[in-house]
Amino acid sequence: MSTCHPDERIREIAARQHGVVGRKQLLAAGVSVGAISHRLKKGTLRPIHKGVYGTGPIPGRYHREMAAVLACGPYAILSDRTAAGIWELMRPPRPEVPVDIAGPRNLRGPTSGVRLHRRGRLGSDEVKHRHGLPLTSPSRTVFDLSSCLGPYELERVLARALRQQLAHPDSVEDLLHRYPHRRGCRTLRKLLEDASGPDLTRSEAEVRFLALLRNGGVPRPRVNSVVSGLEVDFFWPDRGVVVEIDGFAYHSHRSAFEDDRSRDARFTAEGLAVIRFTWRQIDSEPDKVLVRLSMALGAGTRRRASE
């Protein structure tokens, strides 16, 4: 590498890191301080954080995440909502939302664009790599989110992790035993222990509901759509109707019930009609479900026509 032109060395490092390079990496690769300064003046290196630069005209897909990791040191890993987005357990955070970084107690990082979580050194089973990025494992990601998500959102994340076989109940349970006093442990443990299981709470009920709609000739809705900043199960935008499938695991919690009411109030305030069906209703009372839904869709059509 010592015989390479500085630009070739920069490109080689950037190609592995979503178009992002660190000053220490460049110096270790033989790129001189003068060469770095020259390229900063030319604009071929663009500062992102202190000692971290972007390269090329088009940022890499995960350039923000990679830049945050480099800026926070060798033990920094992506975590919480950022990790959930990369594992596709949640929608990726918007660009203006800080990147979540976990690390040791002495973790340091930029004052803007990054949200630090000082949790100590994680176990080897709690750290994985995806797309060349170090991040918390799916199980650890779910565990961390249990302290900041409401029960409704947490159930969705857990269900996706189990359904996609990214996590196993035993690995989540192990983390609950390893860190028994973390906030959110009680809710997460309840979701794991419930006999109905979160993997059936959402997926099977939603599949049956869509089949019921097809058989009843009901227009197909948007599935898992974001409405007013919240993800909902089914949405008919032209009728202003939202349908949520309530699962036993989630709705056995009082806090979950209160969270539901808060979501419903938010939708109602924006002129949307919210209907909730349980798995039991979809399974044993399909005709009643169709009648109730058809009435709501019809009312929505009339309401939109009069606006």
C-alpha positions as CSV (number, residue, x, y, z in Angstrom):
1,M,0.0,0.0,0.0
2,S,3.0,2.3,0.6
3,T,3.5,2.7,-3.1
4,C,-0.1,3.8,-3.8
5,H,-1.2,7.3,-4.5
6,P,-3.0,8.9,-1.5
7,D,-6.3,9.0,-3.4
8,E,-6.1,5.3,-4.0
9,R,-5.5,4.6,-0.3
10,I,-8.4,6.9,0.6
11,R,-10.7,5.1,-1.9
12,E,-9.7,1.7,-0.7
13,I,-10.6,2.5,2.9
14,A,-13.8,4.4,1.9
15,A,-15.0,1.4,-0.2
16,R,-15.2,-0.7,2.9
17,Q,-16.9,1.9,5.0
18,H,-19.8,3.4,3.1
19,G,-17.7,6.2,1.7
20,V,-16.4,7.4,5.1
21,V,-12.8,7.5,6.4
22,G,-11.2,8.4,9.7
23,R,-8.2,10.7,10.1
24,K,-6.4,8.0,12.2
25,Q,-7.0,5.4,9.5
26,L,-5.6,7.7,6.8
27,L,-2.5,8.4,8.8
28,A,-2.0,4.7,9.6
29,A,-2.3,4.0,5.8
30,G,0.5,6.4,5.0
31,V,-1.6,9.4,3.9
32,S,0.3,12.5,5.3
33,V,-1.2,15.3,7.3
34,G,-0.5,17.6,4.4
35,A,-2.3,15.4,1.9
36,I,-5.3,15.3,4.2
37,S,-5.3,19.1,4.6
38,H,-5.0,19.6,0.8
39,R,-8.0,17.4,0.1
40,L,-10.1,19.1,2.8
41,K,-9.4,22.4,1.1
42,K,-10.2,20.9,-2.3
43,G,-13.4,19.4,-0.9
44,T,-12.6,15.8,-1.9
45,L,-12.7,15.1,1.8
46,R,-15.7,16.6,3.7
47,P,-15.8,16.8,7.5
48,I,-18.7,14.9,9.1
49,H,-17.4,14.8,12.7
50,K,-14.0,15.7,14.2
51,G,-11.5,13.5,12.4
52,V,-14.1,11.8,10.3
53,Y,-14.6,12.6,6.6
54,G,-16.9,11.8,3.8
55,T,-15.6,11.0,0.3
56,G,-17.1,10.9,-3.2
57,P,-20.0,12.9,-4.6
58,I,-22.7,10.5,-3.4
59,P,-22.9,9.5,0.3
60,G,-23.0,5.8,1.0
61,R,-26.2,4.2,2.3
62,Y,-24.9,4.0,5.9
63,H,-22.5,6.9,5.8
64,R,-24.1,8.6,8.9
65,E,-23.9,5.4,10.9
66,M,-20.4,4.6,9.9
67,A,-19.2,8.1,10.6
68,A,-20.8,8.0,14.1
69,V,-19.0,4.7,14.9
70,L,-15.6,6.1,13.7
71,A,-16.2,9.3,15.7
72,C,-16.9,7.5,18.9
73,G,-13.9,5.2,19.1
74,P,-12.9,1.5,18.7
75,Y,-15.5,0.1,21.1
76,A,-18.5,2.0,19.8
77,I,-21.3,0.1,18.2
78,L,-24.7,1.0,16.7
79,S,-27.6,0.3,19.0
80,D,-31.3,1.0,19.9
81,R,-33.4,2.5,17.1
82,T,-30.5,2.8,14.7
83,A,-29.7,-0.9,15.1
84,A,-33.4,-1.8,14.8
85,G,-33.5,0.1,11.5
86,I,-30.5,-1.8,10.1
87,W,-31.9,-5.2,11.2
88,E,-35.2,-4.0,9.6
89,L,-37.1,-4.5,12.9
90,M,-38.3,-0.8,12.6
91,R,-38.4,1.8,10.0
92,P,-34.9,3.5,9.8
93,P,-34.8,6.7,11.8
94,R,-35.0,9.9,9.7
95,P,-31.8,11.6,8.8
96,E,-32.3,14.4,11.3
97,V,-32.6,11.9,14.2
98,P,-29.3,11.3,16.0
99,V,-27.5,8.0,15.5
100,D,-27.6,5.7,18.5
101,I,-24.2,4.5,19.7
102,A,-23.6,2.2,22.6
103,G,-20.2,1.6,24.3
104,P,-18.2,1.5,27.6
105,R,-18.8,3.8,30.5
106,N,-16.1,6.2,29.3
107,L,-17.6,6.5,25.8
108,R,-17.2,9.9,24.2
109,G,-18.5,11.2,20.9
110,P,-19.7,14.3,19.0
111,T,-22.1,16.7,20.7
112,S,-24.5,16.7,17.7
113,G,-25.8,14.0,15.4
114,V,-25.1,11.2,17.9
115,R,-26.9,9.8,20.9
116,L,-24.6,8.0,23.4
117,H,-25.6,5.0,25.5
118,R,-22.9,4.2,28.1
119,R,-23.7,0.6,29.0
120,G,-20.3,-0.9,29.6
121,R,-18.6,-3.6,27.5
122,L,-21.2,-5.9,25.9
123,G,-20.8,-9.7,25.7
124,S,-19.5,-11.2,22.4
125,D,-23.0,-12.6,21.8
126,E,-24.5,-9.1,22.0
127,V,-22.5,-7.7,19.1
128,K,-22.8,-8.5,15.5
129,H,-21.9,-7.0,12.1
130,R,-24.2,-6.2,9.2
131,H,-23.4,-4.3,6.0
132,G,-19.9,-3.9,7.4
133,L,-21.3,-2.1,10.5
134,P,-20.8,-3.1,14.2
135,L,-24.1,-3.2,16.0
136,T,-26.0,-4.8,18.8
137,S,-27.4,-8.3,18.0
138,P,-31.1,-8.5,17.2
139,S,-31.8,-9.9,20.7
140,R,-29.8,-7.2,22.4
141,T,-31.5,-4.6,20.2
142,V,-34.9,-5.8,21.3
143,F,-33.8,-5.8,24.9
144,D,-32.5,-2.2,24.7
145,L,-35.7,-1.0,23.0
146,S,-37.8,-2.4,25.9
147,S,-36.6,0.5,28.0
148,C,-37.8,3.2,25.6
149,L,-40.7,1.8,23.5
150,G,-44.3,1.5,24.6
151,P,-45.7,-2.1,24.8
152,Y,-47.4,-1.8,21.5
153,E,-44.3,-0.9,19.5
154,L,-42.1,-3.3,21.5
155,E,-44.4,-6.2,20.7
156,R,-44.1,-5.4,17.0
157,V,-40.3,-5.3,17.2
158,L,-40.2,-8.6,19.1
159,A,-42.6,-10.3,16.7
160,R,-40.5,-9.2,13.7
161,A,-37.3,-10.4,15.3
162,L,-38.8,-13.8,16.0
163,R,-40.7,-14.2,12.8
164,Q,-37.6,-13.4,10.7
165,Q,-35.6,-15.8,12.9
166,L,-33.2,-13.0,13.7
167,A,-33.7,-13.7,17.4
168,H,-34.8,-16.7,19.5
169,P,-36.8,-16.5,22.7
170,D,-34.0,-18.2,24.6
171,S,-31.5,-15.5,23.6
172,V,-33.8,-12.7,24.8
173,E,-34.6,-14.6,28.0
174,D,-30.9,-14.9,28.6
175,L,-30.5,-11.2,28.4
176,L,-33.3,-10.7,30.9
177,H,-31.5,-12.9,33.4
178,R,-28.2,-11.2,32.6
179,Y,-29.5,-7.7,33.2
180,P,-32.6,-8.3,35.5
181,H,-32.9,-4.7,36.7
182,R,-33.1,-2.8,33.4
183,R,-36.1,-0.7,32.8
184,G,-38.6,-2.5,30.5
185,C,-37.6,-6.0,31.6
186,R,-41.1,-6.7,33.1
187,T,-42.9,-5.8,29.8
188,L,-40.5,-7.8,27.7
189,R,-40.7,-10.9,29.9
190,K,-44.5,-10.8,29.8
191,L,-44.5,-10.8,26.0
192,L,-42.1,-13.8,26.0
193,E,-44.1,-15.7,28.6
194,D,-47.6,-15.2,27.2
195,A,-48.9,-18.4,25.8
196,S,-50.2,-16.9,22.5
197,G,-46.7,-15.7,21.5
198,P,-46.0,-12.5,19.7
199,D,-45.1,-14.3,16.5
200,L,-48.7,-15.3,16.1
201,T,-50.2,-12.1,17.6
202,R,-49.4,-10.1,14.5
203,S,-48.5,-12.2,11.6
204,E,-51.2,-14.9,11.6
205,A,-54.0,-12.5,12.6
206,E,-53.0,-10.2,9.8
207,V,-52.8,-13.0,7.2
208,R,-56.3,-14.2,8.2
209,F,-57.6,-10.6,8.1
210,L,-56.3,-10.0,4.6
211,A,-57.9,-13.3,3.5
212,L,-61.2,-12.3,5.0
213,L,-61.1,-9.0,3.1
214,R,-60.4,-10.8,-0.2
215,N,-63.3,-13.2,0.4
216,G,-65.6,-10.4,1.4
217,G,-64.7,-8.3,-1.6
218,V,-63.4,-5.4,0.5
219,P,-60.8,-3.1,-1.1
220,R,-57.3,-4.0,-0.1
221,P,-55.8,-1.5,2.4
222,R,-52.2,-0.4,2.9
223,V,-50.5,-2.8,5.3
224,N,-48.2,-1.7,8.1
225,S,-48.4,1.9,6.9
226,V,-47.2,4.9,8.8
227,V,-50.1,7.3,9.7
228,S,-49.5,10.5,11.6
229,G,-46.1,9.3,12.5
230,L,-47.3,5.9,13.9
231,E,-47.3,2.5,12.2
232,V,-50.7,0.9,11.9
233,D,-51.8,-2.5,10.8
234,F,-54.2,-1.6,8.0
235,F,-55.1,1.8,6.5
236,W,-57.6,2.9,3.8
237,P,-56.4,6.5,3.0
238,D,-59.3,7.3,0.7
239,R,-61.8,6.4,3.4
240,G,-59.9,7.7,6.4
241,V,-60.2,4.3,8.2
242,V,-57.5,2.6,10.4
243,V,-57.8,-1.0,11.5
244,E,-55.6,-2.4,14.3
245,I,-55.4,-6.1,15.2
246,D,-55.2,-6.5,19.0
247,G,-53.2,-9.4,20.2
248,F,-53.7,-11.1,23.6
249,A,-50.0,-10.9,24.6
250,Y,-49.9,-7.1,24.2
251,H,-53.4,-6.3,25.5
252,S,-53.1,-8.1,28.7
253,H,-51.1,-5.1,30.0
254,R,-52.8,-2.1,31.6
255,S,-50.1,0.2,30.2
256,A,-50.8,-1.3,26.7
257,F,-54.5,-0.4,27.1
258,E,-53.6,3.1,27.9
259,D,-51.2,3.3,25.0
260,D,-54.0,2.2,22.7
261,R,-56.3,4.9,23.9
262,S,-53.6,7.5,23.3
263,R,-53.0,6.3,19.8
264,D,-56.8,6.2,19.0
265,A,-57.2,9.8,20.4
266,R,-54.4,11.0,18.1
267,F,-56.0,9.4,15.0
268,T,-59.5,10.7,15.9
269,A,-58.2,14.2,16.4
270,E,-57.0,14.1,12.7
271,G,-60.4,12.9,11.5
272,L,-59.6,9.2,11.1
273,A,-61.9,6.4,12.2
274,V,-60.1,3.6,14.2
275,I,-61.5,0.1,14.5
276,R,-59.9,-2.7,16.6
277,F,-60.4,-6.4,16.0
278,T,-59.1,-9.2,18.1
279,W,-57.7,-12.5,16.8
280,R,-60.7,-14.3,18.2
281,Q,-63.1,-12.1,16.3
282,I,-61.3,-12.6,13.0
283,D,-61.2,-16.4,13.6
284,S,-64.7,-17.0,15.0
285,E,-66.9,-14.0,14.0
286,P,-65.7,-13.2,10.4
287,D,-69.2,-12.0,9.2
288,K,-69.5,-9.6,12.1
289,V,-66.0,-8.2,11.4
290,L,-66.9,-7.7,7.7
291,V,-70.2,-5.9,8.5
292,R,-68.6,-3.6,11.0
293,L,-65.7,-2.8,8.7
294,S,-68.0,-2.2,5.7
295,M,-70.1,0.2,7.7
296,A,-67.0,2.1,8.7
297,L,-65.7,2.3,5.1
298,G,-69.0,3.4,3.8
299,A,-69.2,6.1,6.4
300,G,-65.7,7.1,5.5
301,T,-66.7,7.5,1.9
302,R,-69.6,9.7,2.7
303,R,-67.5,11.7,5.1
304,R,-64.8,12.4,2.5
305,A,-67.4,13.2,-0.1
306,S,-68.9,15.9,2.1
307,E,-65.6,17.6,2.8
